[in-house]
Each structure stands twice: as structure tokens, then as C-alpha cells.
Amino acid sequence: MAPCVGRRTCIGWVAWAALSGLGAPADIDQLQQRITMLEQNLADIQGQLDERTDELAAARAANRELTRALNQASSRTPC
């Protein structure tokens, strides 16, 4: 994190770190690997979410059908 108070100080610190080479080095390869890993995790979790969403939709449809059948059966029987 840049040790700065105001915007001018931050800009100055960023420029100094970039030009002096004394700022935190960015390991591009390591960052690329991290991005790839996070994208794969996101894809896996999205797949799980899609599967659960489908299961929920099927459960809701079954529930509606059972409720409909129950309501039809109770409307046919006299009280």
C-alpha cells in the first residue's frame, strides 16, 4: 500500500516507486497463475451453482405438482 496522505502524495509515491525500482516487485508469472487458479475456481463454483439451481427448479416443480394434486383430491372429497 502506498504511504500517502493526499492525492498528490500518492501520485508522487507511485511515480517514485515505479522509477526507482524500490517499490514492491510484481511477479507477473505468479499473478498469472493466481488468476488462472481463481478463474478455474470460479468456473467450478459456477457449475455447482448451476446444478443446484436446476435441482431447486425441479424440486419446486415437483412441489407445485404435488400441491396441485392434493388440492384436486381434497376438492373432490365431500366434507
Biopython code that builds the backbone (N, CA, C, O; Angstrom):
import numpy as np
from Bio.PDB.StructureBuilder import StructureBuilder

atoms = [
    (1, "MET", "N", (0.842, -1.177, 0.000)),
    (1, "MET", "CA", (0.000, 0.000, 0.000)),
    (1, "MET", "C", (0.886, 1.237, 0.000)),
    (1, "MET", "O", (1.918, 1.260, 0.670)),
    (2, "ALA", "N", (0.504, 2.239, -0.724)),
    (2, "ALA", "CA", (1.278, 3.466, -0.811)),
    (2, "ALA", "C", (1.109, 4.279, 0.474)),
    (2, "ALA", "O", (-0.018, 4.520, 0.909)),
    (3, "PRO", "N", (2.236, 4.707, 1.093)),
    (3, "PRO", "CA", (2.138, 5.521, 2.302)),
    (3, "PRO", "C", (1.872, 6.972, 1.929)),
    (3, "PRO", "O", (2.799, 7.778, 1.850)),
    (4, "CYS", "N", (0.608, 7.304, 1.701)),
    (4, "CYS", "CA", (0.307, 8.655, 1.237)),
    (4, "CYS", "C", (-0.889, 9.219, 1.971)),
    (4, "CYS", "O", (-1.743, 8.493, 2.481)),
    (5, "VAL", "N", (-0.920, 10.549, 2.007)),
    (5, "VAL", "CA", (-1.991, 11.256, 2.695)),
    (5, "VAL", "C", (-2.969, 11.844, 1.690)),
    (5, "VAL", "O", (-4.171, 11.595, 1.778)),
    (6, "GLY", "N", (-2.481, 12.603, 0.761)),
    (6, "GLY", "CA", (-3.325, 13.237, -0.241)),
    (6, "GLY", "C", (-3.071, 12.639, -1.609)),
    (6, "GLY", "O", (-2.177, 11.810, -1.784)),
    (7, "ARG", "N", (-3.855, 13.062, -2.562)),
    (7, "ARG", "CA", (-3.735, 12.542, -3.918)),
    (7, "ARG", "C", (-2.360, 12.837, -4.519)),
    (7, "ARG", "O", (-1.756, 11.973, -5.156)),
    (8, "ARG", "N", (-1.874, 14.051, -4.313)),
    (8, "ARG", "CA", (-0.558, 14.419, -4.862)),
    (8, "ARG", "C", (0.534, 13.541, -4.271)),
    (8, "ARG", "O", (1.444, 13.109, -4.979)),
    (9, "THR", "N", (0.442, 13.282, -2.978)),
    (9, "THR", "CA", (1.441, 12.449, -2.322)),
    (9, "THR", "C", (1.404, 11.037, -2.883)),
    (9, "THR", "O", (2.452, 10.436, -3.119)),
    (10, "CYS", "N", (0.214, 10.503, -3.098)),
    (10, "CYS", "CA", (0.075, 9.153, -3.657)),
    (10, "CYS", "C", (0.667, 9.080, -5.054)),
    (10, "CYS", "O", (1.409, 8.151, -5.370)),
    (11, "ILE", "N", (0.347, 10.041, -5.875)),
    (11, "ILE", "CA", (0.866, 10.052, -7.247)),
    (11, "ILE", "C", (2.387, 10.136, -7.213)),
    (11, "ILE", "O", (3.070, 9.439, -7.964)),
    (12, "GLY", "N", (2.911, 10.981, -6.349)),
    (12, "GLY", "CA", (4.358, 11.101, -6.220)),
    (12, "GLY", "C", (4.995, 9.806, -5.752)),
    (12, "GLY", "O", (6.041, 9.405, -6.263)),
    (13, "TRP", "N", (4.371, 9.151, -4.782)),
    (13, "TRP", "CA", (4.916, 7.890, -4.262)),
    (13, "TRP", "C", (4.894, 6.808, -5.335)),
    (13, "TRP", "O", (5.859, 6.060, -5.487)),
    (14, "VAL", "N", (3.806, 6.726, -6.070)),
    (14, "VAL", "CA", (3.694, 5.726, -7.130)),
    (14, "VAL", "C", (4.748, 5.968, -8.196)),
    (14, "VAL", "O", (5.398, 5.030, -8.657)),
    (15, "ALA", "N", (4.916, 7.210, -8.586)),
    (15, "ALA", "CA", (5.932, 7.546, -9.598)),
    (15, "ALA", "C", (7.325, 7.209, -9.083)),
    (15, "ALA", "O", (8.129, 6.626, -9.811)),
    (16, "TRP", "N", (7.620, 7.571, -7.829)),
    (16, "TRP", "CA", (8.932, 7.277, -7.265)),
    (16, "TRP", "C", (9.182, 5.777, -7.213)),
    (16, "TRP", "O", (10.267, 5.321, -7.574)),
    (17, "ALA", "N", (8.177, 4.986, -6.762)),
    (17, "ALA", "CA", (8.331, 3.534, -6.662)),
    (17, "ALA", "C", (8.555, 2.922, -8.040)),
    (17, "ALA", "O", (9.363, 2.006, -8.195)),
    (18, "ALA", "N", (7.839, 3.430, -9.038)),
    (18, "ALA", "CA", (7.965, 2.881, -10.389)),
    (18, "ALA", "C", (9.324, 3.215, -10.991)),
    (18, "ALA", "O", (9.940, 2.365, -11.635)),
    (19, "LEU", "N", (9.792, 4.429, -10.793)),
    (19, "LEU", "CA", (11.052, 4.854, -11.399)),
    (19, "LEU", "C", (12.274, 4.362, -10.635)),
    (19, "LEU", "O", (13.312, 4.085, -11.237)),
    (20, "SER", "N", (12.160, 4.252, -9.325)),
    (20, "SER", "CA", (13.328, 3.876, -8.535)),
    (20, "SER", "C", (13.549, 2.368, -8.522)),
    (20, "SER", "O", (14.658, 1.897, -8.272)),
    (21, "GLY", "N", (12.494, 1.621, -8.791)),
    (21, "GLY", "CA", (12.619, 0.171, -8.724)),
    (21, "GLY", "C", (12.562, -0.332, -7.294)),
    (21, "GLY", "O", (12.763, -1.522, -7.054)),
    (22, "LEU", "N", (12.294, 0.541, -6.345)),
    (22, "LEU", "CA", (12.255, 0.151, -4.938)),
    (22, "LEU", "C", (10.855, -0.214, -4.453)),
    (22, "LEU", "O", (10.672, -0.609, -3.301)),
    (23, "GLY", "N", (9.882, -0.080, -5.330)),
    (23, "GLY", "CA", (8.527, -0.460, -4.959)),
    (23, "GLY", "C", (8.397, -1.972, -4.902)),
    (23, "GLY", "O", (9.345, -2.689, -5.224)),
    (24, "ALA", "N", (7.278, -2.446, -4.511)),
    (24, "ALA", "CA", (7.039, -3.886, -4.427)),
    (24, "ALA", "C", (7.094, -4.491, -5.829)),
    (24, "ALA", "O", (6.352, -4.067, -6.714)),
    (25, "PRO", "N", (7.971, -5.481, -6.039)),
    (25, "PRO", "CA", (8.060, -6.090, -7.371)),
    (25, "PRO", "C", (6.827, -6.949, -7.654)),
    (25, "PRO", "O", (6.341, -7.666, -6.779)),
    (26, "ALA", "N", (6.349, -6.866, -8.848)),
    (26, "ALA", "CA", (5.186, -7.655, -9.252)),
    (26, "ALA", "C", (5.687, -8.861, -10.038)),
    (26, "ALA", "O", (6.263, -8.713, -11.115)),
    (27, "ASP", "N", (5.467, -10.042, -9.499)),
    (27, "ASP", "CA", (5.854, -11.260, -10.198)),
    (27, "ASP", "C", (4.715, -11.616, -11.145)),
    (27, "ASP", "O", (3.739, -12.255, -10.750)),
    (28, "ILE", "N", (4.849, -11.202, -12.379)),
    (28, "ILE", "CA", (3.789, -11.354, -13.375)),
    (28, "ILE", "C", (3.389, -12.819, -13.548)),
    (28, "ILE", "O", (2.200, -13.128, -13.633)),
    (29, "ASP", "N", (4.362, -13.715, -13.601)),
    (29, "ASP", "CA", (4.060, -15.130, -13.786)),
    (29, "ASP", "C", (3.234, -15.674, -12.620)),
    (29, "ASP", "O", (2.279, -16.424, -12.823)),
    (30, "GLN", "N", (3.607, -15.293, -11.408)),
    (30, "GLN", "CA", (2.871, -15.742, -10.226)),
    (30, "GLN", "C", (1.446, -15.185, -10.246)),
    (30, "GLN", "O", (0.494, -15.890, -9.909)),
    (31, "LEU", "N", (1.306, -13.930, -10.638)),
    (31, "LEU", "CA", (-0.024, -13.325, -10.717)),
    (31, "LEU", "C", (-0.875, -14.003, -11.794)),
    (31, "LEU", "O", (-2.072, -14.216, -11.597)),
    (32, "GLN", "N", (-0.264, -14.339, -12.922)),
    (32, "GLN", "CA", (-0.983, -15.030, -13.997)),
    (32, "GLN", "C", (-1.482, -16.393, -13.504)),
    (32, "GLN", "O", (-2.614, -16.785, -13.789)),
    (33, "GLN", "N", (-0.630, -17.110, -12.765)),
    (33, "GLN", "CA", (-1.031, -18.410, -12.220)),
    (33, "GLN", "C", (-2.179, -18.253, -11.233)),
    (33, "GLN", "O", (-3.115, -19.052, -11.227)),
    (34, "ARG", "N", (-2.104, -17.230, -10.409)),
    (34, "ARG", "CA", (-3.175, -16.966, -9.432)),
    (34, "ARG", "C", (-4.486, -16.650, -10.149)),
    (34, "ARG", "O", (-5.545, -17.138, -9.753)),
    (35, "ILE", "N", (-4.417, -15.843, -11.193)),
    (35, "ILE", "CA", (-5.610, -15.503, -11.974)),
    (35, "ILE", "C", (-6.209, -16.764, -12.585)),
    (35, "ILE", "O", (-7.422, -16.965, -12.539)),
    (36, "THR", "N", (-5.356, -17.613, -13.159)),
    (36, "THR", "CA", (-5.827, -18.855, -13.770)),
    (36, "THR", "C", (-6.502, -19.739, -12.735)),
    (36, "THR", "O", (-7.565, -20.304, -12.991)),
    (37, "MET", "N", (-5.876, -19.861, -11.548)),
    (37, "MET", "CA", (-6.455, -20.679, -10.480)),
    (37, "MET", "C", (-7.810, -20.122, -10.036)),
    (37, "MET", "O", (-8.765, -20.877, -9.850)),
    (38, "LEU", "N", (-7.891, -18.806, -9.866)),
    (38, "LEU", "CA", (-9.149, -18.186, -9.437)),
    (38, "LEU", "C", (-10.234, -18.332, -10.498)),
    (38, "LEU", "O", (-11.399, -18.551, -10.168)),
    (39, "GLU", "N", (-9.856, -18.213, -11.770)),
    (39, "GLU", "CA", (-10.835, -18.396, -12.846)),
    (39, "GLU", "C", (-11.364, -19.830, -12.861)),
    (39, "GLU", "O", (-12.551, -20.052, -13.099)),
    (40, "GLN", "N", (-10.479, -20.812, -12.606)),
    (40, "GLN", "CA", (-10.909, -22.213, -12.554)),
    (40, "GLN", "C", (-11.831, -22.441, -11.366)),
    (40, "GLN", "O", (-12.850, -23.122, -11.484)),
    (41, "ASN", "N", (-11.472, -21.869, -10.220)),
    (41, "ASN", "CA", (-12.346, -21.983, -9.043)),
    (41, "ASN", "C", (-13.705, -21.367, -9.320)),
    (41, "ASN", "O", (-14.735, -21.930, -8.951)),
    (42, "LEU", "N", (-13.707, -20.219, -9.964)),
    (42, "LEU", "CA", (-14.969, -19.559, -10.307)),
    (42, "LEU", "C", (-15.806, -20.435, -11.227)),
    (42, "LEU", "O", (-17.016, -20.559, -11.036)),
    (43, "ALA", "N", (-15.172, -21.042, -12.220)),
    (43, "ALA", "CA", (-15.900, -21.913, -13.150)),
    (43, "ALA", "C", (-16.477, -23.126, -12.409)),
    (43, "ALA", "O", (-17.612, -23.526, -12.666)),
    (44, "ASP", "N", (-15.701, -23.707, -11.495)),
    (44, "ASP", "CA", (-16.179, -24.851, -10.724)),
    (44, "ASP", "C", (-17.374, -24.473, -9.857)),
    (44, "ASP", "O", (-18.380, -25.183, -9.821)),
    (45, "ILE", "N", (-17.253, -23.364, -9.173)),
    (45, "ILE", "CA", (-18.332, -22.922, -8.287)),
    (45, "ILE", "C", (-19.564, -22.528, -9.095)),
    (45, "ILE", "O", (-20.690, -22.785, -8.669)),
    (46, "GLN", "N", (-19.365, -21.909, -10.252)),
    (46, "GLN", "CA", (-20.493, -21.556, -11.112)),
    (46, "GLN", "C", (-21.211, -22.819, -11.574)),
    (46, "GLN", "O", (-22.440, -22.844, -11.647)),
    (47, "GLY", "N", (-20.448, -23.871, -11.888)),
    (47, "GLY", "CA", (-21.046, -25.142, -12.276)),
    (47, "GLY", "C", (-21.869, -25.737, -11.145)),
    (47, "GLY", "O", (-22.961, -26.258, -11.371)),
    (48, "GLN", "N", (-21.342, -25.657, -9.920)),
    (48, "GLN", "CA", (-22.082, -26.155, -8.758)),
    (48, "GLN", "C", (-23.367, -25.361, -8.559)),
    (48, "GLN", "O", (-24.423, -25.926, -8.276)),
    (49, "LEU", "N", (-23.264, -24.045, -8.710)),
    (49, "LEU", "CA", (-24.443, -23.190, -8.562)),
    (49, "LEU", "C", (-25.491, -23.525, -9.625)),
    (49, "LEU", "O", (-26.679, -23.614, -9.316)),
    (50, "ASP", "N", (-25.061, -23.710, -10.863)),
    (50, "ASP", "CA", (-25.989, -24.061, -11.938)),
    (50, "ASP", "C", (-26.692, -25.387, -11.640)),
    (50, "ASP", "O", (-27.896, -25.522, -11.859)),
    (51, "GLU", "N", (-25.927, -26.366, -11.136)),
    (51, "GLU", "CA", (-26.502, -27.673, -10.809)),
    (51, "GLU", "C", (-27.526, -27.548, -9.686)),
    (51, "GLU", "O", (-28.607, -28.132, -9.757)),
    (52, "ARG", "N", (-27.188, -26.793, -8.663)),
    (52, "ARG", "CA", (-28.127, -26.613, -7.543)),
    (52, "ARG", "C", (-29.353, -25.820, -7.967)),
    (52, "ARG", "O", (-30.457, -26.076, -7.487)),
    (53, "THR", "N", (-29.166, -24.856, -8.866)),
    (53, "THR", "CA", (-30.302, -24.085, -9.368)),
    (53, "THR", "C", (-31.257, -24.994, -10.131)),
    (53, "THR", "O", (-32.475, -24.883, -9.991)),
    (54, "ASP", "N", (-30.700, -25.896, -10.941)),
    (54, "ASP", "CA", (-31.528, -26.859, -11.673)),
    (54, "ASP", "C", (-32.268, -27.786, -10.707)),
    (54, "ASP", "O", (-33.450, -28.071, -10.895)),
    (55, "GLU", "N", (-31.560, -28.254, -9.670)),
    (55, "GLU", "CA", (-32.192, -29.131, -8.680)),
    (55, "GLU", "C", (-33.319, -28.399, -7.951)),
    (55, "GLU", "O", (-34.380, -28.972, -7.702)),
    (56, "LEU", "N", (-33.088, -27.152, -7.617)),
    (56, "LEU", "CA", (-34.115, -26.358, -6.937)),
    (56, "LEU", "C", (-35.329, -26.158, -7.835)),
    (56, "LEU", "O", (-36.466, -26.257, -7.375)),
    (57, "ALA", "N", (-35.097, -25.884, -9.086)),
    (57, "ALA", "CA", (-36.215, -25.702, -10.030)),
    (57, "ALA", "C", (-37.018, -26.998, -10.152)),
    (57, "ALA", "O", (-38.247, -26.962, -10.205)),
    (58, "ALA", "N", (-36.333, -28.135, -10.198)),
    (58, "ALA", "CA", (-37.032, -29.428, -10.285)),
    (58, "ALA", "C", (-37.823, -29.690, -9.012)),
    (58, "ALA", "O", (-38.953, -30.176, -9.075)),
    (59, "ALA", "N", (-37.246, -29.375, -7.863)),
    (59, "ALA", "CA", (-37.953, -29.579, -6.595)),
    (59, "ALA", "C", (-39.184, -28.680, -6.503)),
    (59, "ALA", "O", (-40.235, -29.103, -6.022)),
    (60, "ARG", "N", (-39.047, -27.447, -6.966)),
    (60, "ARG", "CA", (-40.198, -26.539, -6.945)),
    (60, "ARG", "C", (-41.302, -27.029, -7.880)),
    (60, "ARG", "O", (-42.483, -26.955, -7.542)),
    (61, "ALA", "N", (-40.921, -27.523, -9.043)),
    (61, "ALA", "CA", (-41.922, -28.039, -9.980)),
    (61, "ALA", "C", (-42.629, -29.249, -9.388)),
    (61, "ALA", "O", (-43.848, -29.369, -9.509)),
    (62, "ALA", "N", (-41.882, -30.149, -8.746)),
    (62, "ALA", "CA", (-42.487, -31.321, -8.113)),
    (62, "ALA", "C", (-43.417, -30.887, -6.983)),
    (62, "ALA", "O", (-44.499, -31.450, -6.816)),
    (63, "ASN", "N", (-43.003, -29.898, -6.217)),
    (63, "ASN", "CA", (-43.827, -29.392, -5.126)),
    (63, "ASN", "C", (-45.127, -28.793, -5.653)),
    (63, "ASN", "O", (-46.196, -29.027, -5.090)),
    (64, "ARG", "N", (-45.035, -28.018, -6.735)),
    (64, "ARG", "CA", (-46.257, -27.442, -7.331)),
    (64, "ARG", "C", (-47.200, -28.545, -7.799)),
    (64, "ARG", "O", (-48.411, -28.469, -7.589)),
    (65, "GLU", "N", (-46.637, -29.570, -8.435)),
    (65, "GLU", "CA", (-47.456, -30.667, -8.944)),
    (65, "GLU", "C", (-48.123, -31.430, -7.802)),
    (65, "GLU", "O", (-49.302, -31.774, -7.886)),
    (66, "LEU", "N", (-47.377, -31.690, -6.750)),
    (66, "LEU", "CA", (-47.947, -32.398, -5.598)),
    (66, "LEU", "C", (-49.027, -31.558, -4.919)),
    (66, "LEU", "O", (-50.066, -32.083, -4.517)),
    (67, "THR", "N", (-48.781, -30.259, -4.794)),
    (67, "THR", "CA", (-49.778, -29.370, -4.194)),
    (67, "THR", "C", (-51.036, -29.328, -5.042)),
    (67, "THR", "O", (-52.149, -29.358, -4.516)),
    (68, "ARG", "N", (-50.860, -29.259, -6.366)),
    (68, "ARG", "CA", (-51.999, -29.250, -7.277)),
    (68, "ARG", "C", (-52.801, -30.555, -7.144)),
    (68, "ARG", "O", (-54.030, -30.529, -7.074)),
    (69, "ALA", "N", (-52.103, -31.678, -7.109)),
    (69, "ALA", "CA", (-52.769, -32.976, -6.981)),
    (69, "ALA", "C", (-53.495, -33.080, -5.644)),
    (69, "ALA", "O", (-54.612, -33.595, -5.587)),
    (70, "LEU", "N", (-52.885, -32.606, -4.584)),
    (70, "LEU", "CA", (-53.506, -32.639, -3.264)),
    (70, "LEU", "C", (-54.749, -31.755, -3.237)),
    (70, "LEU", "O", (-55.776, -32.150, -2.684)),
    (71, "ASN", "N", (-54.668, -30.580, -3.821)),
    (71, "ASN", "CA", (-55.820, -29.672, -3.851)),
    (71, "ASN", "C", (-56.961, -30.256, -4.682)),
    (71, "ASN", "O", (-58.127, -30.113, -4.314)),
    (72, "GLN", "N", (-56.639, -30.910, -5.794)),
    (72, "GLN", "CA", (-57.683, -31.525, -6.613)),
    (72, "GLN", "C", (-58.341, -32.682, -5.877)),
    (72, "GLN", "O", (-59.555, -32.863, -5.964)),
    (73, "ALA", "N", (-57.557, -33.459, -5.159)),
    (73, "ALA", "CA", (-58.095, -34.597, -4.414)),
    (73, "ALA", "C", (-58.992, -34.117, -3.283)),
    (73, "ALA", "O", (-60.040, -34.715, -3.036)),
    (74, "SER", "N", (-58.603, -33.052, -2.592)),
    (74, "SER", "CA", (-59.436, -32.579, -1.481)),
    (74, "SER", "C", (-60.684, -31.872, -1.964)),
    (74, "SER", "O", (-61.676, -31.820, -1.237)),
    (75, "SER", "N", (-60.667, -31.329, -3.165)),
    (75, "SER", "CA", (-61.869, -30.668, -3.675)),
    (75, "SER", "C", (-62.884, -31.696, -4.146)),
    (75, "SER", "O", (-64.071, -31.382, -4.232)),
    (76, "ARG", "N", (-62.457, -32.910, -4.451)),
    (76, "ARG", "CA", (-63.368, -33.972, -4.893)),
    (76, "ARG", "C", (-64.038, -34.678, -3.722)),
    (76, "ARG", "O", (-65.149, -35.188, -3.869)),
    (77, "THR", "N", (-63.396, -34.718, -2.576)),
    (77, "THR", "CA", (-63.996, -35.428, -1.453)),
    (77, "THR", "C", (-64.915, -34.497, -0.683)),
    (77, "THR", "O", (-64.526, -33.379, -0.347)),
    (78, "PRO", "N", (-66.122, -34.945, -0.402)),
    (78, "PRO", "CA", (-67.053, -34.095, 0.336)),
    (78, "PRO", "C", (-66.629, -33.984, 1.806)),
    (78, "PRO", "O", (-66.058, -34.910, 2.383)),
    (79, "CYS", "N", (-66.924, -32.842, 2.375)),
    (79, "CYS", "CA", (-66.567, -32.602, 3.776)),
    (79, "CYS", "C", (-67.627, -33.086, 4.722)),
    (79, "CYS", "O", (-67.476, -32.957, 5.937)),
]
sb = StructureBuilder()
sb.init_structure("model")
sb.init_model(0)
sb.init_chain("A")
sb.init_seg("    ")
for serial, (resi, resn, name, xyz) in enumerate(atoms, 1):
    if name == "N":
        sb.init_residue(resn, " ", resi, " ")
    sb.init_atom(name, np.array(xyz, "f"), 0.0, 1.0, " ", f" {name:<3s}", serial, name[0])
structure = sb.get_structure()
